[in-house]
Amino acid sequence: MGLFSFLFGSKKNGSLDEFLNQDYIILDVRTKNEYETDHIASALHIPINEIKQHIDKVKSHNKPVIVHCQSGVRSAKGASILRKHGIKAVNGGGIASLRKKIS
């Protein structure tokens, strides 16, 4: 698997830029402390270690999901978990780089 595929998912799920042209939700998978320190106002917060327990909550939005964390490592894992549960998800990377892309 190439780095692009690892970071942004398979072609089947699209790229971050493709997601930004759709109606999507942003999922922040950082810890509670990280989220409370700084977060994207519209982001849904589910820490990475709780994501499997909230699959139905994410599915209920019925939208593609851009997952982000601090640097991109946890969000890659989160996006992979969501895709395994049939949710269209992509790794948005770290909060700073994602904030630049969505503003």
C-alpha positions in Angstrom: 0.0 0.0 0.0 1.4 3.4 -1.0 1.7 6.3 1.3 -1.2 8.2 -0.4 -3.5 5.1 -0.1 -2.5 4.8 3.6 -3.2 8.4 4.3 -6.2 9.1 2.2 -7.8 5.7 1.6 -8.5 3.8 -1.5 -9.7 5.3 -4.8 -13.1 3.8 -3.9 -13.4 6.1 -1.0 -12.1 9.2 -2.7 -9.5 11.8 -1.8 -9.6 14.6 0.7 -10.1 17.2 -2.0 -13.0 15.2 -3.4 -14.6 15.1 0.0 -14.2 18.8 0.4 -16.5 19.3 -2.6 -19.3 17.3 -0.9 -21.5 17.7 2.2 -19.4 16.0 4.9 -18.8 15.7 8.6 -15.5 16.3 10.3 -14.6 13.7 13.0 -11.9 14.7 15.5 -10.4 11.5 17.1 -8.0 13.3 19.5 -8.2 13.0 23.3 -10.7 15.1 25.3 -7.8 17.4 26.4 -6.6 18.0 22.9 -10.1 18.7 21.7 -10.8 21.1 24.5 -7.6 23.0 23.9 -8.3 23.6 20.2 -10.8 22.2 17.8 -12.7 22.9 14.5 -16.0 24.3 15.6 -18.2 22.0 13.4 -16.3 18.8 14.3 -17.8 15.8 15.9 -15.6 14.6 18.7 -15.1 10.8 19.3 -11.6 9.8 20.7 -10.0 7.1 18.6 -10.2 4.6 21.5 -14.0 5.0 21.5 -14.7 5.0 17.8 -15.9 1.4 17.5 -18.6 2.1 20.1 -19.9 5.0 18.1 -20.1 3.5 14.6 -24.0 3.9 14.6 -23.7 7.5 15.6 -21.3 8.3 12.7 -23.5 6.3 10.3 -26.6 8.2 11.3 -25.2 11.4 9.7 -25.3 9.6 6.4 -22.5 11.7 5.0 -18.8 11.1 4.1 -16.5 11.6 7.0 -13.2 13.5 7.1 -11.3 12.2 10.1 -8.6 14.3 11.7 -6.3 14.2 14.7 -3.1 16.1 15.7 -0.7 14.8 13.1 -2.6 12.3 10.9 -1.6 9.0 12.5 -4.7 8.4 14.6 -7.0 9.7 11.9 -5.6 7.2 9.4 -6.5 4.5 11.9 -10.0 6.0 12.5 -10.7 6.4 8.8 -9.7 2.7 8.2 -12.1 1.6 11.0 -15.0 3.6 9.6 -14.4 2.2 6.1 -14.4 -1.4 7.5 -17.9 -0.6 8.8 -19.1 0.7 5.4 -18.7 4.4 6.0 -17.2 6.5 3.3 -14.2 8.0 5.2 -10.9 9.7 4.5 -8.0 10.8 6.6 -7.9 14.6 6.8 -4.5 14.5 8.6 -3.6 16.9 11.3 -5.8 19.7 12.6 -3.5 22.5 11.3 -3.3 21.3 7.7 -7.0 20.4 7.6 -8.0 23.8 9.0 -6.1 25.4 6.1 -7.9 23.3 3.5 -11.4 23.9 4.8 -11.1 27.7 5.4 
